Each structure stands twice: as structure tokens, then as C-alpha cells.
Amino acid sequence: MTTPWGELALTRFPEDPRERLRAWDASDEYLLRHLAEREVPPSGTVVVVGDRWGALVTALAAHRPTQITDSYLTQEATRANLARAGVEPGSVRLLTTQDPPPKRIDVLLVRVPKSLALLEDQLLRLAPAVHEGTVVVGTGMVKEIHTSTLRLFERILGPTRTSLAEKKARLIFCTPEPALERPANPWPYTYTLPDGIGAVSGRPVVNHAGVFCADRLDIGTRFFLGHLPGSGGDRRIVDLGCGNGVVGTAMALANPRAEVLFVDESFQAVASAEATYRANGVPGHAEFRVGDGLAGVPAGSVDLVLNNPPFHSHQATTDATAWRMFTGARRALRPGGELWVIGNRHLGYHVKLRRLFGNSRLVAGDPKFVVLRAVKR
């Protein structure tokens, strides 16, 4: 990436030489050009929210910024990109969306997230640290910035306007009004599940902002809940890509002696899964882990993996994440262990599972979704 201060070699995480998607986009470049032209940031506490792969904080490392992200993969990419750029360890402070934010912010840079709810939550959490002199600049691709995005900035921080578009990217300029009367933060949000979906029928679900379908049960998960495997006694079960944890919680309720591991790369998701599990008073043992899929889980240590893989990485459609989840599951499963997958019918996951496991069986299907089962031989 070419920046006003030089060239940077940046990669996504995990690094893959075959990866064709870049670790930055035109909105990152636009923001950095703007900061250089306006000689911002001059001093003080610089906070960067939503930096996708660490491009922004790596370019601004001389200003000792703080990065706030919901993504474990982003944090790992940031560490690698900082090291590659020769940045002194400790120059950039890495925080998650679950950590307490800095108490004072002099420059706030916001990479607009896909989730409007996550933007709302983060702006409300950061607003008390913003003062009259804080420089607030947002950035995103034109298709990511909507009227609702600008209204959020205006409602929570102060008067907001946008720049002209450059290379399909746009900047957001906000003038803070510390005395502005802000709404209460509605996150995390709790709702009650409907009946007819097995062990979790009528039970509470807790969702932090940014978690997929945070205000309702999505139709894919609802279909999956109706076709989960039955009780199996003492087993180690993984809810891989757990989201709000409703699938793993359902399995824990149906298998009181099982040990359930909830895994997601989103800090918001794992916090939601733990809150959902605790809210239901589930007996037995559970572990909650933020990480890169099943990396770090011992090989051959798992009996059952349940997975609803994403097929987007930010705005890009890709099956790379699903493939990594499937290969990680195969490694972690014991011989005879099973991977159960819910996915859109058109994604053709059965082909990938047959290629990897040598087998794939249709458990259930409807016009939109399929539930597939693969067994490690």
C-alpha cells in the first residue's frame, strides 16, 4: 500500500500466498491522504476503530495509536503487519470492542463497519471520551456509507457531513458536541426464542452489537436447531463460528454431561455466546474461546463439530473461511467424529466435504438450506 509516508507491505491473516484479496482498500488510502494533507493527527490520543487488517494503525504507528477491533483475525494481521513494517513493539495499543476504551480521545478515526449496530455501540461507548476539540473522521466505500450511517454519527457525536467520493470511497467529517444528549446504549440486547426449536425453545438469547441477526433468530439457525444430532452422553462438542451461542447452548441442554467449546473470531460473538449460556443456567462444562477457528485445539480431541460457516469476508464473497473451518474440524475430530454443517443449498458444501472427508450425507434440506453430516474415517 502506498501511503503519504512511504510503501507498506500488508497481508491479511492467516497469510496465504494464493490470497488475491488485499489487506486495504481505497477508503484506507483516502483517509491517510486526508490526514497527511491536513497534518492530522498532530498530537494526543489517536484511536482507530474498525481497522480491517491493521493498514491504518500500521501507517500511523509513529503517532502511537490505539486500535479497537471486534476481530481476532484483524488483531493477528495487525501484529504481523506492524512487525513487517519494523514498528517498535508497544507503539500501537491493541484493544477489543469488549475492552474499556481510552478515557480521552483527541483523534477518532472510524472505518465504517458492515454492521450499523456495531457502529452504534462503539460510538456510544467512545462518546464520553470525545471532547470539543476531537478530530473525528470516518471512512468507507460508498456502498458502505448510508444515510443511516451519517444519522448515527450526528445523533451520538454531533453535526456530520461527507466528502466527495474518490475511487468509490468517501470520508465522514463529524464535529463533536460534548453536551449533546445521547440515547442509552441498547446493547447487549436480549430476546426470547420461539417455540418449536428443540431444547432452547422459549429461552433467552443475549446478543452484543455486531453479531449476525442480533435482534432475532435467523432462518438458517432455526432450521439447524430443528435437525441437530441427539444426545450422546459424555462428548466434547464444538460450536464453531458460534455467533450468539444458541446452537452450542441447545446441545449443552440436550447433553448435560457434554463439554461444549464455543469458538468464534469475533470478540462480540464469544461474549454473546457466554452470556446466552449463563442466562440459561446450563449444567455441565463450557469453554469460550476467541480465535482462528480450531487452531490450538489438539488433533483428535473432539467428537462433534457444529458449523454455520460465513461466506463473506467483509464485502468480498469467498469460501476460504468455510474451507479453513472444514479442514480445522477434520484435524480436531477423533476417528468416527462428525462435522455437521448448515449452509445455503447453492454453496455446494457437500462437494467440499466429500473432497475432504471422503463422505457427506444430507441430514435435512428445504428449498434454501441443507444440513450435511461428514464423518472422519
C-alpha positions in Angstrom: 0.0 0.0 0.0 1.3 3.4 -1.0 0.9 6.0 1.9 2.0 9.6 2.1 4.8 8.4 4.4 6.1 5.5 2.2 5.3 2.0 1.0 3.9 -0.7 3.3 3.8 -4.5 2.7 0.5 -5.6 4.2 -1.2 -9.0 4.4 -4.4 -10.4 5.7 -4.4 -13.2 8.4 -3.9 -16.0 8.1 -1.3 -15.2 5.4 -1.8 -17.2 2.2 0.4 -16.5 -0.8 -2.6 -17.5 -3.0 -4.8 -14.9 -1.4 -5.9 -12.3 -4.0 -7.8 -10.0 -1.7 -5.8 -7.0 -0.5 -5.3 -6.0 3.2 -6.5 -2.5 2.4 -8.8 -0.6 0.1 -9.4 2.8 -1.4 -11.1 4.1 1.8 -8.0 3.4 3.8 -5.9 5.3 1.2 -8.4 8.2 1.1 -8.3 8.6 4.9 -4.5 8.6 5.1 -4.2 11.1 2.2 -6.6 13.4 4.1 -4.7 13.1 7.3 -1.4 13.9 5.6 -2.8 16.9 3.7 -4.4 18.3 6.9 -1.5 17.4 9.1 -3.7 15.3 11.3 -3.1 13.7 13.8 -0.9 16.4 15.4 -0.8 15.0 18.9 -2.7 13.4 21.7 -4.6 10.1 21.9 -5.3 8.7 18.5 -8.0 5.9 18.3 -8.7 3.9 15.2 -11.9 1.9 15.3 -12.7 -0.9 12.8 -9.3 -1.1 11.1 -9.9 -4.1 8.8 -6.4 -5.6 8.7 -4.2 -3.1 10.5 -3.5 -0.9 7.5 -4.4 2.3 9.2 -2.6 1.8 12.5 0.5 0.5 10.7 0.6 3.6 8.6 0.1 5.8 11.7 2.3 3.9 14.0 4.5 6.9 14.6 1.6 8.6 16.4 1.2 5.6 18.8 -2.4 5.0 18.0 -4.9 2.7 19.8 -6.7 0.1 17.6 -10.2 -1.1 18.7 -11.5 -4.1 16.8 -14.1 -6.9 17.1 -11.9 -9.3 15.1 -9.2 -11.7 16.4 -8.0 -12.1 12.8 -7.6 -8.3 12.5 -5.5 -8.2 15.6 -3.2 -11.0 14.3 -2.9 -9.3 10.9 -2.1 -6.1 12.7 0.7 -7.7 14.8 2.2 -9.2 11.6 1.9 -6.0 9.6 3.5 -3.9 12.4 6.4 -6.4 12.7 6.9 -6.4 9.0 7.0 -2.6 8.9 9.6 -2.6 11.7 7.4 -0.9 14.2 8.7 -1.0 17.7 6.6 -3.4 19.9 4.2 -1.5 22.1 3.9 1.5 19.8 0.3 0.5 18.9 -2.1 -0.4 21.6 -4.5 -3.2 20.6 -7.9 -3.3 22.3 -11.0 -5.3 21.5 -14.6 -4.0 21.4 -15.1 -5.6 24.8 -12.3 -3.7 26.5 -12.8 -0.4 28.3 -11.9 2.4 25.7 -9.4 5.2 26.4 -10.8 7.9 28.7 -9.8 10.8 26.4 -9.7 10.7 22.6 -8.1 13.6 20.6 -8.3 12.0 17.2 -11.0 9.4 16.4 -10.8 7.6 13.1 -13.6 5.2 12.2 -13.5 2.6 9.5 -17.3 2.1 9.0 -18.3 -1.5 9.8 -20.8 -3.6 7.9 -23.0 -3.7 11.0 -24.8 -0.5 11.9 -25.5 -1.9 15.3 -21.8 -2.3 16.0 -21.2 1.3 14.9 -23.9 2.5 17.2 -22.5 0.5 20.1 -18.9 1.7 19.6 -19.8 5.4 19.1 -21.9 5.3 22.3 -19.0 3.7 24.2 -16.5 6.2 22.9 -18.6 9.3 23.1 -17.8 10.1 26.7 -14.0 10.3 25.8 -14.6 12.7 22.9 -14.3 16.4 23.6 -15.0 19.6 21.7 -11.5 19.6 20.1 -11.5 16.0 19.0 -10.9 15.4 15.3 -13.5 12.8 14.1 -13.1 11.3 10.6 -14.9 8.2 9.3 -14.1 6.3 6.1 -15.7 3.6 4.0 -16.6 2.7 0.5 -19.6 4.5 -1.0 -21.7 1.3 -0.8 -21.0 1.1 3.0 -22.0 4.6 3.9 -25.7 5.2 4.0 -28.0 8.0 5.4 -28.5 5.9 8.5 -24.7 5.8 9.0 -24.5 9.6 9.0 -27.5 9.9 11.3 -25.8 7.7 13.8 -22.7 10.0 13.9 -24.9 13.0 14.1 -27.2 11.6 16.9 -24.3 10.4 19.0 -21.4 12.8 18.4 -22.6 15.9 16.6 -23.1 17.6 13.2 -21.9 15.4 10.3 -21.1 15.8 6.6 -19.4 13.7 3.9 -16.7 14.3 1.4 -16.9 13.9 -2.4 -16.3 10.3 -3.5 -12.8 9.2 -4.7 -12.3 5.8 -6.2 -15.7 4.8 -4.8 -14.6 5.8 -1.3 -15.9 8.5 0.9 -15.0 10.3 4.2 -17.2 11.3 7.0 -16.5 14.5 9.0 -18.1 15.0 12.4 -17.9 18.0 14.7 -18.3 16.8 18.3 -20.8 18.4 20.6 -20.0 17.0 24.1 -23.2 18.4 25.6 -25.3 16.5 23.1 -28.0 14.4 24.8 -27.2 10.9 23.7 -29.5 7.9 23.7 -28.9 5.0 26.1 -26.9 2.1 24.7 -29.4 -0.6 23.7 -26.6 -3.3 23.6 -26.4 -6.1 24.6 -29.9 -7.0 23.5 -31.9 -9.9 24.9 -34.9 -11.6 23.4 -36.8 -14.9 23.9 -36.6 -17.7 21.4 -39.7 -19.0 19.7 -41.3 -22.4 20.5 -40.8 -25.5 18.3 -37.0 -25.4 18.0 -35.9 -28.1 20.5 -34.1 -27.7 23.7 -33.8 -23.9 23.5 -37.5 -23.2 22.8 -38.7 -20.2 24.8 -35.3 -19.5 26.3 -33.4 -16.2 26.3 -30.6 -15.2 23.9 -28.2 -12.4 24.6 -26.6 -10.5 21.7 -23.9 -8.0 21.7 -23.8 -5.5 18.8 -22.5 -6.7 15.5 -23.4 -10.4 16.0 -25.3 -11.8 13.0 -29.1 -11.4 13.3 -28.6 -9.8 16.8 -32.3 -8.9 17.2 -34.0 -12.1 16.0 -33.3 -15.8 15.2 -32.2 -16.1 11.6 -33.9 -18.7 9.5 -30.8 -20.8 8.8 -30.1 -21.3 12.6 -33.8 -22.0 13.2 -33.6 -24.8 10.5 -30.4 -26.1 12.1 -31.9 -26.2 15.6 -34.6 -28.4 14.3 -32.2 -31.0 12.9 -29.3 -31.2 15.5 -27.9 -34.6 16.5 -29.4 -36.2 19.5 -27.9 -36.8 22.9 -24.7 -38.7 23.0 -23.6 -38.8 26.7 -20.1 -37.7 27.5 -18.8 -35.9 24.4 -16.7 -33.0 23.5 -18.7 -30.7 21.3 -17.6 -27.6 19.4 -19.9 -24.8 18.3 -17.6 -23.5 15.6 -18.3 -19.9 14.5 -20.7 -19.8 17.5 -22.2 -16.4 17.0 -24.6 -15.8 19.9 -24.1 -19.4 21.0 -27.6 -20.6 20.6 -26.6 -23.8 18.8 -24.0 -24.8 21.4 -26.4 -23.9 24.2 -29.0 -26.2 22.7 -26.6 -29.0 22.5 -25.5 -28.4 26.1 -29.1 -28.5 27.3 -29.7 -31.8 25.4 -26.4 -33.3 26.6 -25.9 -32.3 30.2 -22.7 -34.4 30.6 -21.1 -33.0 27.4 -18.3 -30.5 27.4 -19.0 -27.7 24.9 -16.4 -25.4 23.3 -17.7 -22.1 21.8 -15.3 -20.6 19.2 -15.5 -17.5 17.1 -13.1 -14.9 15.7 -15.4 -12.1 16.9 -15.0 -10.8 20.5 -18.6 -9.7 20.4 -19.8 -13.1 19.4 -17.9 -15.0 22.1 -19.2 -12.5 24.7 -22.7 -13.1 23.4 -22.3 -16.9 23.5 -21.1 -16.8 27.1 -23.9 -14.5 28.1 -26.5 -16.7 26.4 -25.1 -19.9 28.1 -25.0 -18.2 31.5 -28.5 -16.8 31.1 -29.9 -20.3 30.6 -28.3 -21.8 33.7 -26.9 -24.7 31.6 -25.4 -27.6 33.7 -22.1 -29.1 32.7 -18.9 -27.5 31.5 -18.3 -25.0 28.7 -15.3 -23.1 27.3 -15.4 -19.9 25.4 -12.6 -19.1 23.1 -11.8 -16.2 20.7 -9.5 -17.5 18.0 -8.8 -18.6 14.4 -11.3 -21.5 14.1 -10.0 -24.7 15.7 -6.3 -23.6 15.7 -4.9 -24.6 19.1 -7.4 -27.4 19.7 -5.5 -30.7 19.9 -5.8 -33.0 17.0 -8.2 -35.9 17.5 -9.7 -34.4 20.7 -13.3 -33.6 19.5 -16.3 -35.8 19.0 -18.7 -33.4 17.3 -18.3 -30.1 15.4 -21.4 -27.9 14.6 -20.8 -25.2 12.0 -22.6 -22.5 10.1 -19.7 -21.0 8.1 -19.8 -17.5 6.8 -19.4 -17.0 3.0 -18.3 -13.3 3.2 -15.1 -11.6 4.3 -16.3 -8.0 4.8 -17.7 -7.1 1.4 -16.0 -10.0 -0.5 -17.7 -13.3 -1.2 -15.3 -16.2 -0.5 -15.4 -19.8 0.5 -11.9 -19.6 2.1 -13.2 -19.3 5.6 -15.5 -22.3 5.2 -12.7 -24.4 3.8 -10.4 -23.5 6.7 -13.2 -24.3 9.2 -13.8 -27.7 7.5 -10.1 -28.6 7.4 -9.7 -27.5 11.0 -12.7 -29.6 12.0 -11.3 -32.7 10.3 -8.0 -32.3 12.1 -9.6 -31.8 15.5 -12.1 -34.7 15.2 -11.4 -38.1 16.6 -11.8 -41.1 14.2 -15.6 -41.6 14.0 -16.2 -37.9 14.9 -18.7 -35.9 13.0 -18.9 -32.5 11.4 -22.5 -31.1 11.0 -22.8 -28.1 8.7 -25.7 -25.8 7.9 -25.5 -23.8 4.7 -27.3 -22.3 1.8 -28.1 -25.0 -0.8 -26.4 -23.2 -3.6 -23.0 -23.0 -1.9 -22.3 -26.7 -2.6 -20.7 -27.6 0.6 -21.3 -31.3 0.0 -18.6 -31.2 -2.7 -16.0 -29.7 -0.3 -16.9 -32.2 2.4 -16.6 -35.2 0.1 -13.3 -34.0 -1.1 -12.0 -33.5 2.5 -13.7 -36.3 4.4 -14.5 -38.8 1.6 -18.1 -38.7 2.5 -21.1 -36.3 3.0 -24.7 -37.2 3.9 -27.7 -35.0 3.6 -29.4 -34.9 7.0 -32.2 -32.4 6.1 -33.0 -29.8 3.5 -35.5 -27.3 2.3 -35.5 -25.1 -0.8 -33.0 -22.7 0.8 -30.9 -24.7 3.3 -29.2 -28.1 3.7 -27.8 -29.8 6.8 -24.9 -32.0 6.0 -23.0 -34.6 8.0 -19.4 -35.8 7.4 -17.7 -38.5 9.4 -13.9 -38.7 9.9 -12.8 -42.2 8.9 
